[in-house]
């Protein structure tokens, strides 16, 4: 399953690394990619183990705000 999140708080390359690393540490997440220019966060995960809420909590624990994209 692919979930797309958005964040308006991406201000530097270290933000990207921190968010991707945090998301990839969640069981069931197979990949996470942050697109700095579009403030988009693509997360590939197993829907049975990783909920959207758990992804949002992970981004918040990394110090950033995020919300589900309406795509």
Secondary structure, 3 states (H helix, E strand, C coil): CEEEEECCCCCCHHHHHHHHHHHHCCCCEEEEEEECCCCEEEEEECCCCCCHHHHHHHHHHCCCCCEECCC
